[in-house]
């Protein structure tokens, strides 16, 4: 057998054999990036970034404070923040148990239930608003009983805005929490039950602290999605200033009469989106 000294290869001090060359598996490419890939990539980047830059360039910066402190804009801002926060709370209260059910419990048709839960992600928001009207409107499947028995009317109210936003935002939270639950070790929960804790106590004292980062990330995503909701809100709740007119609706309305106000509100939504991405940078914007 040829020794490593005869072949010129360095010996591995741990094994005494020839040292193996390490092959780099990084993403760097030798010889540069091929033009057939570089040019479409740059076009795609420009396509996504240029509209945002145009929004910044055309923004009426000198009159921005006046625009953002007007009564109409302030009402839309205030209502949007309140409704988005309330929709996020609703999503957390019913979405976290739903995510636990999908992640921890085996039952027939679980795949179908998961598909139905994620359906609002791909469903056109206007269709979601129509579906809410058919379910919770005055003549809806459930809404007619709410109206006749309790005198509760949900469409075209602030509560309707919250429900519409929760309908489109909750799947983001459910998906995030379910993924975190699947990554968490269920043996901690099982150990707590063997020590005498009930299933709910084990969930509250053991599982919830473990999945808190996933809940926080899902809540931020749900809040951002609720803040930017338009189609389901205008279909189910209407566009009444001070009652159901949120920021996206105010942008749409202002674009027809006051483009500068529309740009100012759009910049607020843009700033919120950037803040959400910055808050989730450790989850999405790092590489392993």
Secondary structure, DSSP 4 states (H G I P E B T S, - for coil): ---HHHHTPPBPTTTSSBPPPPPP--S--TT---HHHHHHHHHHHHHHHHHHHHHHHT--GGGHHHHHTSHHHHHHHHHHHHHHHHHHHHHHHHHHHHHHHHHH---TTHHHHHHHHHHHHHS-HHHHHHHHHHHHSTTSTTHHHIIIII----TTSHHHHHHHHHHHHHHHHHHHHHHHHHHS-THHHHHHHHTT--HHHHIIIIIHHHHHHHHHHHHHHHHHHHHT--HHHHHHT---TTTT--HHHHHHHHHHH-HHHHHHHHHHHHHHHHHHHHHTHHHHS---
